[in-house]
Amino acid sequence: MAALVVAAGVTACGPGGSGGGADGAAWNIGAIGDCTGTFAQGLGGTCKTMQAWAQSVNDAGGINGHKINMIAKDDGGNATTSSTMVRELVEKEHVIAIVGDSSNFTGTWASYVDSKGIPVVGGLPSGVSQFATDPNFYSVGTNLVAMSYATTQEVVNHGYNKFGFLYCAEAPACAQAVPLAEAAGKLTGVNVLSQKVAGTAPDFTAQCLAMNSAGVQAFEVGSSVDTTIRVLDACRAQGVQARLYGNEFSTEWVKDKNAEGMFGAVVVAPWFYTQLPAIQQYHDMLKKYAPEVYNSPQFGPNTTLMWDAGKLFEAAAKAGNLGANAKPDDIKRGLYALKGETLDGLTAPLTYTKGKPSVNSCYFPIEIQKGEYVAPNGPKPTCIPEDKITPLLNSLGG
């Protein structure tokens, strides 16, 4: 297939050609993400990862003999642009699915794709509430609700009960996590101090001193990975010794001595755990098709989620025996056919039920020890009982 190109840093488009199964030659698949702009430090590699996945599939002969025409859109971290681009994917590109959602502005277009019946297959489940509440969004990992519980439970598991949650000022999705974090804290016995933080702020003295005064023992920065490390370094300079908890990560963190002892969780099997063959395959794919991503700080959990989204689509396409003239409903049928699917260990067991939101309450603990990322439990997920999740899910109206 022809090379996929990033045009003007705004839209990454695959080659033209037959539309979403118009003659069976190719399936038009869309992706959307904040690949430039405010959130680019953590999400900048997601668009190219989706393109790399599609190219690897096509070079291997496609799926069921059909190749993928991947149209990956970069919304630049802008809500209006995000909504416009998704409409273009549906109305102009005639995609049969959105595979890989790494946008912080999904809420601006979720009801639109729902009305059009276009499934959203995989993405950032712990940052997008639709993956916990919308039956048209098919999660590959722990959803926002479960991850909120996992966060405070891990705080308790490490012997702490006072937690600082600094949420980003740049996107509405960040503020959505505040009531969940506080509700999860009440359920697990953790006192949560929530504060807003802007990545453009010249310093973070006020937030650091507030945490110190409150006796915070561990804290999370729900913002870009760059902002997180800047806050960590600033707080250490202010004498704050609270440990960093991570939900977003950078390969660069291990180089900062202040990050030693970081603990946290990822929503799918850890990106660095190459002892798992499926993770090694992902590394090999990215090295070959997107080395500029693989060799950058953008390589990590978010790019891994994009690979996993692609693998979920592959599994659904095979289970549903998608062929010529494939339609969105055919993809959904394939997803519903999956029972306890782990994508060769990339995820906790996945099962989707028609008309109900995705349920995935398992996560994978990770830490930084002696300057390296480690997975204390290896590729084995930690799963939260349903009765612990229900109160948080109800707080979202799910």
C-alpha positions as CSV (number, residue, x, y, z in Angstrom):
1,M,0.0,0.0,0.0
2,A,1.1,3.6,-0.4
3,A,2.8,5.3,2.5
4,L,0.5,7.0,5.0
5,V,1.3,10.7,5.4
6,V,0.8,13.3,8.1
7,A,-0.5,16.4,6.3
8,A,0.3,19.8,7.9
9,G,0.2,18.3,11.4
10,V,-3.6,18.2,11.2
11,T,-4.8,15.2,9.4
12,A,-3.1,11.9,8.7
13,C,-4.8,10.2,5.8
14,G,-4.4,6.9,4.2
15,P,-4.5,6.4,0.4
16,G,-7.7,6.9,-1.5
17,G,-9.5,4.1,-3.1
18,S,-12.6,2.0,-2.6
19,G,-14.7,3.1,0.4
20,G,-15.7,1.1,3.4
21,G,-16.2,-2.2,1.6
22,A,-17.9,-0.6,-1.5
23,D,-16.4,-3.3,-3.7
24,G,-14.8,-5.4,-1.0
25,A,-11.3,-4.3,-1.9
26,A,-10.6,-2.4,1.3
27,W,-12.3,-1.3,4.6
28,N,-12.3,2.3,5.5
29,I,-11.3,2.6,9.1
30,G,-11.0,5.9,11.1
31,A,-9.0,6.9,14.1
32,I,-9.0,10.2,16.1
33,G,-6.5,11.6,18.6
34,D,-4.8,14.6,20.2
35,C,-1.6,13.9,18.3
36,T,-0.5,17.6,18.4
37,G,-1.2,20.4,20.7
38,T,-1.5,20.5,24.5
39,F,-1.6,16.7,25.0
40,A,1.0,15.8,22.4
41,Q,3.6,14.7,24.9
42,G,1.6,11.8,25.9
43,L,-0.6,11.2,22.9
44,G,1.7,12.4,20.0
45,G,2.5,8.9,18.9
46,T,-1.0,7.5,18.8
47,C,-1.9,8.5,15.2
48,K,1.2,7.0,13.7
49,T,0.8,3.9,15.8
50,M,-2.7,3.3,14.2
51,Q,-1.2,3.9,10.8
52,A,1.7,1.4,11.6
53,W,-0.8,-1.2,12.8
54,A,-2.8,-0.8,9.5
55,Q,0.3,-1.1,7.4
56,S,1.5,-4.2,9.3
57,V,-1.9,-5.8,8.7
58,N,-1.9,-4.9,5.0
59,D,1.7,-6.2,4.5
60,A,0.6,-9.5,6.0
61,G,-2.3,-9.8,3.5
62,G,-5.0,-8.0,5.3
63,I,-7.8,-9.5,7.4
64,N,-10.0,-12.1,5.8
65,G,-8.3,-11.1,2.6
66,H,-9.3,-7.4,2.9
67,K,-6.9,-4.6,3.4
68,I,-7.4,-1.6,5.6
69,N,-7.6,2.0,4.4
70,M,-6.7,3.8,7.7
71,I,-7.7,7.5,8.0
72,A,-6.2,8.8,11.2
73,K,-7.3,12.3,12.2
74,D,-5.3,14.6,14.5
75,D,-7.7,17.0,16.2
76,G,-4.8,19.1,17.6
77,G,-6.3,19.0,21.1
78,N,-9.3,21.1,20.0
79,A,-12.9,20.2,20.8
80,T,-14.5,21.8,17.7
81,T,-11.9,20.3,15.4
82,S,-12.4,16.9,17.0
83,S,-16.1,17.0,16.3
84,T,-15.7,18.2,12.7
85,M,-13.1,15.6,11.9
86,V,-15.3,12.7,13.2
87,R,-18.1,14.0,11.0
88,E,-15.7,13.9,8.1
89,L,-14.8,10.3,8.9
90,V,-18.4,9.3,8.8
91,E,-19.9,11.4,6.1
92,K,-16.9,11.9,3.7
93,E,-14.7,8.9,4.3
94,H,-17.6,6.5,5.0
95,V,-15.7,4.6,7.7
96,I,-17.2,1.4,9.1
97,A,-15.6,1.9,12.5
98,I,-13.4,4.3,14.6
99,V,-10.6,2.1,15.8
100,G,-8.3,3.9,18.3
101,D,-9.8,6.9,20.1
102,S,-7.1,9.0,21.8
103,S,-9.0,12.3,21.9
104,N,-9.7,14.1,25.1
105,F,-12.8,15.5,23.4
106,T,-14.8,12.4,22.7
107,G,-17.8,13.9,24.6
108,T,-18.3,16.4,21.8
109,W,-19.0,13.8,19.2
110,A,-20.0,10.6,21.0
111,S,-23.8,11.1,20.5
112,Y,-23.2,11.8,16.8
113,V,-21.4,8.5,16.1
114,D,-24.0,6.7,18.3
115,S,-26.8,8.1,16.0
116,K,-24.9,6.9,13.0
117,G,-24.3,3.5,14.4
118,I,-20.5,3.7,14.0
119,P,-18.8,1.6,16.7
120,V,-15.7,3.0,18.5
121,V,-13.4,0.1,19.0
122,G,-10.7,0.6,21.6
123,G,-9.0,3.8,22.8
124,L,-8.1,5.5,26.1
125,P,-10.7,3.8,28.4
126,S,-9.4,5.4,31.6
127,G,-9.7,8.9,30.2
128,V,-13.0,8.7,28.3
129,S,-16.1,8.2,30.3
130,Q,-18.0,6.8,27.2
131,F,-16.0,3.6,27.5
132,A,-17.8,3.0,30.8
133,T,-21.3,4.2,30.0
134,D,-21.9,4.0,26.2
135,P,-22.7,0.6,24.6
136,N,-21.4,1.9,21.3
137,F,-17.9,2.2,22.8
138,Y,-15.9,-1.1,23.1
139,S,-13.1,-0.9,25.6
140,V,-9.9,-2.8,25.5
141,G,-8.9,-2.0,29.0
142,T,-9.9,-0.7,32.4
143,N,-12.5,2.0,32.2
144,L,-12.5,5.4,33.9
145,V,-14.7,4.2,36.7
146,A,-12.7,1.1,37.6
147,M,-9.4,2.9,37.3
148,S,-10.6,5.5,39.8
149,Y,-11.2,2.7,42.3
150,A,-7.9,1.0,41.4
151,T,-6.0,4.2,42.1
152,T,-7.2,4.6,45.7
153,Q,-7.0,0.9,46.3
154,E,-3.4,0.9,45.2
155,V,-2.8,3.8,47.5
156,V,-4.2,1.7,50.4
157,N,-2.2,-1.3,49.3
158,H,1.0,0.8,49.7
159,G,0.0,1.8,53.2
160,Y,-1.3,5.3,52.6
161,N,-4.6,7.1,53.3
162,K,-4.0,10.7,52.1
163,F,-3.9,11.2,48.4
164,G,-3.5,14.3,46.2
165,F,-5.2,14.4,42.9
166,L,-4.1,17.3,40.6
167,Y,-6.3,17.3,37.5
168,C,-5.6,19.2,34.3
169,A,-7.2,22.5,33.5
170,E,-7.1,22.0,29.7
171,A,-9.9,19.5,29.0
172,P,-13.4,18.8,30.4
173,A,-12.5,15.1,30.6
174,C,-10.0,15.9,33.4
175,A,-12.6,17.5,35.6
176,Q,-14.9,14.4,35.1
177,A,-12.4,12.4,37.1
178,V,-12.7,14.5,40.2
179,P,-16.0,13.3,41.7
180,L,-15.0,9.7,40.8
181,A,-11.7,10.1,42.6
182,E,-13.3,11.5,45.7
183,A,-16.1,8.8,45.6
184,A,-13.5,6.1,45.3
185,G,-11.6,7.6,48.2
186,K,-14.6,7.3,50.4
187,L,-15.1,3.7,49.4
188,T,-11.5,2.7,50.1
189,G,-10.9,4.9,53.1
190,V,-8.6,7.4,51.4
191,N,-8.8,11.2,52.0
192,V,-8.5,12.8,48.5
193,L,-7.3,16.4,48.1
194,S,-8.3,17.6,44.6
195,Q,-6.7,20.6,42.9
196,K,-6.6,22.0,39.4
197,V,-3.3,22.3,37.6
198,A,-2.4,24.0,34.3
199,G,0.5,22.7,32.2
200,T,1.3,26.3,31.2
201,A,1.7,27.5,34.8
202,P,5.1,29.0,35.5
203,D,5.4,27.0,38.8
204,F,3.4,24.7,41.0
205,T,4.3,26.1,44.4
206,A,0.7,26.5,45.6
207,Q,-0.3,23.0,44.8
208,C,2.8,21.5,46.4
209,L,2.5,23.5,49.6
210,A,-1.2,22.6,49.8
211,M,-0.4,18.9,49.6
212,N,2.4,19.2,52.2
213,S,0.1,21.1,54.5
214,A,-2.6,18.4,54.2
215,G,-0.1,15.6,54.8
216,V,-0.5,14.0,51.4
217,Q,1.4,10.7,51.2
218,A,1.0,10.0,47.5
219,F,-0.3,12.0,44.6
220,E,-1.3,11.8,40.9
221,V,-1.1,14.5,38.2
222,G,-3.9,13.9,35.8
223,S,-2.3,15.9,33.0
224,S,0.4,15.5,30.3
225,V,3.4,13.3,31.2
226,D,5.6,16.4,30.9
227,T,3.5,18.4,33.3
228,T,3.5,15.4,35.7
229,I,7.3,15.3,36.0
230,R,7.5,19.1,36.3
231,V,5.1,19.0,39.2
232,L,7.0,16.2,40.8
233,D,10.3,18.0,40.5
234,A,8.8,21.2,41.8
235,C,7.2,19.5,44.8
236,R,10.5,17.7,45.7
237,A,12.1,21.2,45.6
238,Q,9.5,22.3,48.1
239,G,10.2,19.4,50.4
240,V,7.2,17.3,49.5
241,Q,8.2,13.6,49.8
242,A,4.8,12.1,48.8
243,R,5.3,9.3,46.2
244,L,4.1,9.8,42.7
245,Y,1.2,7.7,41.5
246,G,1.0,7.3,37.7
247,N,-1.9,6.7,35.3
248,E,0.0,8.3,32.4
249,F,3.7,7.4,31.8
250,S,6.8,8.3,29.9
251,T,9.8,6.2,29.2
252,E,11.8,9.3,30.2
253,W,10.6,9.2,33.8
254,V,13.1,6.5,34.8
255,K,15.8,9.0,34.1
256,D,14.6,11.4,36.9
257,K,15.7,10.3,40.3
258,N,12.6,11.9,41.8
259,A,10.5,9.3,40.1
260,E,12.1,6.5,41.9
261,G,9.5,4.6,43.8
262,M,6.6,5.7,41.6
263,F,3.7,3.2,41.6
264,G,0.7,3.1,39.5
265,A,-1.4,1.1,37.1
266,V,-2.0,0.6,33.4
267,V,-5.2,-0.6,31.8
268,V,-3.7,-3.2,29.6
269,A,-0.6,-5.4,29.8
270,P,2.5,-3.2,30.4
271,W,4.1,-1.9,27.3
272,F,7.6,-2.9,28.5
273,Y,6.8,-6.5,29.5
274,T,8.4,-8.2,26.4
275,Q,8.4,-11.5,28.2
276,L,4.8,-11.7,26.9
277,P,5.1,-12.7,23.1
278,A,2.2,-10.4,22.2
279,I,4.0,-7.4,23.6
280,Q,7.2,-8.4,21.8
281,Q,5.2,-8.6,18.6
282,Y,4.0,-5.0,19.3
283,H,7.6,-3.8,19.8
284,D,8.7,-5.5,16.6
285,M,5.9,-3.9,14.7
286,L,6.5,-0.4,15.9
287,K,10.3,-0.7,15.4
288,K,9.6,-1.6,11.8
289,Y,6.8,0.7,10.8
290,A,7.1,3.7,13.2
291,P,10.7,3.8,14.6
292,E,10.3,7.5,15.2
293,V,7.6,6.7,17.7
294,Y,9.3,3.6,19.2
295,N,12.5,5.6,19.9
296,S,10.7,8.5,21.4
297,P,9.2,9.3,24.9
298,Q,5.8,9.0,23.2
299,F,6.2,5.2,23.1
300,G,4.4,3.7,26.1
301,P,0.9,2.9,27.5
302,N,-1.0,5.2,25.0
303,T,0.6,3.8,21.9
304,T,0.1,0.3,23.3
305,L,-3.6,1.0,23.6
306,M,-3.8,1.9,20.0
307,W,-2.1,-1.4,19.0
308,D,-4.5,-3.2,21.3
309,A,-7.4,-1.4,19.6
310,G,-6.2,-2.6,16.3
311,K,-5.8,-6.2,17.5
312,L,-9.4,-6.0,18.9
313,F,-10.7,-5.0,15.5
314,E,-8.8,-7.9,13.9
315,A,-10.3,-10.3,16.4
316,A,-13.8,-9.0,15.8
317,A,-13.4,-9.0,12.0
318,K,-12.4,-12.7,12.2
319,A,-15.0,-13.7,14.7
320,G,-17.7,-11.9,12.6
321,N,-16.2,-13.3,9.3
322,L,-16.3,-9.8,7.8
323,G,-16.1,-9.7,4.0
324,A,-17.0,-7.6,1.1
325,N,-19.4,-4.7,1.7
326,A,-18.7,-4.9,5.5
327,K,-21.0,-2.7,7.6
328,P,-20.7,-1.3,11.1
329,D,-23.3,-3.8,12.3
330,D,-21.1,-6.6,11.1
331,I,-18.2,-5.4,13.3
332,K,-20.6,-5.2,16.3
333,R,-21.7,-8.8,15.6
334,G,-18.0,-9.8,15.6
335,L,-17.4,-8.1,18.9
336,Y,-20.4,-9.7,20.5
337,A,-19.1,-13.1,19.4
338,L,-15.9,-12.6,21.5
339,K,-16.1,-14.4,24.9
340,G,-13.3,-13.9,27.4
341,E,-11.0,-12.6,24.6
342,T,-7.5,-11.6,25.9
343,L,-5.8,-10.8,22.5
344,D,-3.1,-13.3,23.5
345,G,-2.6,-11.7,26.9
346,L,-2.7,-8.1,25.9
347,T,-5.8,-7.5,27.9
348,A,-7.9,-8.9,30.8
349,P,-10.7,-11.1,29.4
350,L,-13.1,-9.2,27.2
351,T,-16.7,-10.0,26.6
352,Y,-19.2,-7.6,25.1
353,T,-23.0,-7.7,25.5
354,K,-25.4,-6.0,23.1
355,G,-27.0,-2.9,24.5
356,K,-24.8,-2.7,27.6
357,P,-21.6,-0.7,28.2
358,S,-18.2,-2.5,28.3
359,V,-17.3,-4.0,31.6
360,N,-13.6,-4.3,32.3
361,S,-12.6,-3.8,35.9
362,C,-9.0,-5.3,35.7
363,Y,-5.8,-3.4,35.8
364,F,-2.0,-4.1,35.8
365,P,0.1,-2.6,38.6
366,I,3.5,-1.2,37.6
367,E,6.3,0.6,39.5
368,I,9.7,2.2,39.0
369,Q,12.4,0.4,40.9
370,K,16.1,1.1,40.6
371,G,15.6,3.2,37.6
372,E,13.5,0.7,35.6
373,Y,9.8,0.0,35.0
374,V,8.7,-3.3,36.5
375,A,5.5,-5.2,36.6
376,P,5.1,-6.7,40.2
377,N,2.5,-9.2,39.0
378,G,4.0,-9.7,35.5
379,P,1.2,-9.9,32.9
380,K,-1.4,-11.0,35.4
381,P,-4.2,-8.4,35.9
382,T,-5.7,-7.4,39.2
383,C,-9.5,-7.4,39.0
384,I,-11.9,-5.4,41.2
385,P,-15.1,-7.1,42.3
386,E,-18.2,-5.9,40.6
387,D,-19.9,-4.8,43.9
388,K,-17.0,-2.3,44.4
389,I,-17.5,-0.8,41.0
390,T,-21.3,-0.4,41.0
391,P,-21.4,2.7,43.3
392,L,-18.9,4.5,41.1
393,L,-20.6,3.5,37.9
394,N,-23.8,4.9,39.3
395,S,-22.1,8.2,39.9
396,L,-21.6,8.5,36.2
397,G,-25.2,7.6,35.5
398,G,-24.2,4.2,34.0
